[in-house]
Amino acid sequence: MTRPTDSFEAMTRRMDKADKKRRILYAGLLSAAGLVFAVVQLPHLVADSMEGMGLVALLTGAILPLLLGLVIAGFGYGLWRSDLPAAQLRRVNIWFLFGIGGMAVVSGALIIYELLEGARLSHIEYLFLDFVTAGGIAGILVGWYDANNQRHTKQLQIFQQAVEHGGHCFYLTSPDGTIEYVNSEFEAQTGYTQEEALGRNPRILKSGEQDEAFYEEMWRTILSGDVWQSELVNERKDGTRQYVDQTIAPVMDGQNEIEHFVAINRDITEQKKQKTKLERQNERLDEFASVVSHDLRNPLNVALGRIDVVRNDCESEHLDVAERALDRMERLIDDVLTLARQGETISGIETVSLQTVCEDAWAQIDSVDANLSVQTDQSISADRSRLQQLLENLFRNAIEHGGRNVTISVGRCDGGFYVEDTGEGIPADAREDLFKSGYTTAEDGTGLGLAIVQRIVEAHGWEITVLEGEEGGARFEITGVATSIDTHATRGSAPEIR
Amino acid sequence: MTENYGTSADVLIVEDERALADLYTEWLADTYSVRAAYEGEQAIGELEEAVDIVLLDRGLPDIPDDEILDHIRKRDVDCRVVMVTAVEPGLDSIDLEFDDYLIKPVDDEDLRTTVERMEQLATYDDLLQELYQCLVTRSVLLEKDDIEITDHESYSDLQDRIETLQDQIEVTSETFDTGAFEAAFRDLKEPHSHD
């Protein structure tokens, strides 16, 4: 399978290669022409020397044109070393030819005129060549200027295209805030056409949602030369509201004075709507969970209390079964509340010692015979209480499935940490369903514990994988964890907690 | 935990779930003089008579949570208030002046030890009682572990109040050890120190 980036890279490589060849060709042609001009002057130099011409005549008549030929060759080399693309080198070559051609016509006409006037001209062919060489140099200089201009125009066009089609509303104002340019997205987003917007002030977009202090702060920031970035509510021409993520930056002139302000508005109305909708849904879910848990805890309390009362009169195994069922109901209520409230959110990321959090989590586990062995003292970045909950749930899961005298070990793995037990392990085909809400194979499990684990993992941006442990038990690897210090290697294994 | 000094304390149970109120009554009736109110209005009526400890449910259908508490404080009824509720504490709990907070389901032992603790609390002076209230409030808020709570202004006010009270108590009684005071009651949750 080919990734799209592959073909793109290959394409750019091909283009670069073709461009490189053309650049060598154009620069080479120019250098070659220069060398030809220089070489042709050699017999002229020899002839003039033989005729015993003075140094000045030699200099102007032969040496200078020869040097000019070499200069042209040097230009060729210079162009090859420049960062101009092949198309621009071709432009220089064309101007060079124009220069040669133009000067050939002019000098030819002049020579013919002089001859017709009866002037005696020696070495006419060299005279002609001198003019042509000078024309070539003039052509190269004009071409160089033109090519650079072309390049700037092209760059400007690219910028303009980027600004026009970048998908964000973009406008430029004078230092006093008068709109001087808007892109087409401005009209799409605000409803104001270019004609309507130019010459006016961006306050046409003011919705009244932000107070004066907001705008004062904005002006203070941009007038001091800093970039302003904020979310705000604007009003479109039709009166509807638009949420934007706005960035305003000052554009400075050569004297470091503010020349323009450039504003880029990203429309985030849809995201805002989605977020509000989601928040409302979460609030409703939270409210629902609270009501349900409140209403369930009362009868649960009565039932648990009554079992205790009955226990004072008689002992019966039925009471144990009933109590276990009620305990499970209590855990279900807690888990449902957790899932509804905190699963997806984390707050207050801090550096915590995995060992300490393991100890805290273990203290919450009601287990008589199970063992916990923490074999790392790495510190990780996490929401402490969520991490504790994650560990508690994994420990409970190990005890539920591995029996009450299971041994659980926590240690370091590549990119994070693992929690492994000596239980019977999880069959490969069951691993996929493991994190689904309600999935449980334990008699008294709630089926929500691992769903909560996964939510906590996702909220931290981590990943969880289920594997088979060294002794055939279940091994959960949590990776993508930001680890700060691991002194495990130097201090040896941490003490076992029981 | 503590001795009962001859006279049994008057406990008022305010709980709209009758079965639950009856259960609490059964648990406490052999040690205390217990009355139950199933509605808020009835509870306010009961407060006219002698009450030492109120076990108060939150979310009663006929009356807002803070109204009974306000009534108790305004009428200067000298009693300890224990919230016994399924409602988890949130920011709205900071201003409720309770002396303890139990989350349902509670069992026989929870309830008895809490009531005993309240009896002991009644023997302390006002400053200590207020400190205990503040420590309990902080503890139940921390239990929820929500940064929105711990970052809130009301929470930092509570922290400041705790520090002020601790300073005042140290000044009035040089031998007083707040650590021992806290330990004498139970393990109250304190803010985490950063690792």
Interface residues (C-beta under 8 A of the other chain):
Chain A: S290 S293 H294 D295 L296 R297 N298 P299 L300 N301 V302 L304 G305 R306 D308 V309 E330 L337 S347 G348 E350 T351 V352 S353 T356 S379 R384 S385
Chain B: E17 A19 L20 L23 E26 W27 G59 A86 V87 E88 K104 P105 V106 D107 D108 D145 D146 I147 E148 H192 H194 D195
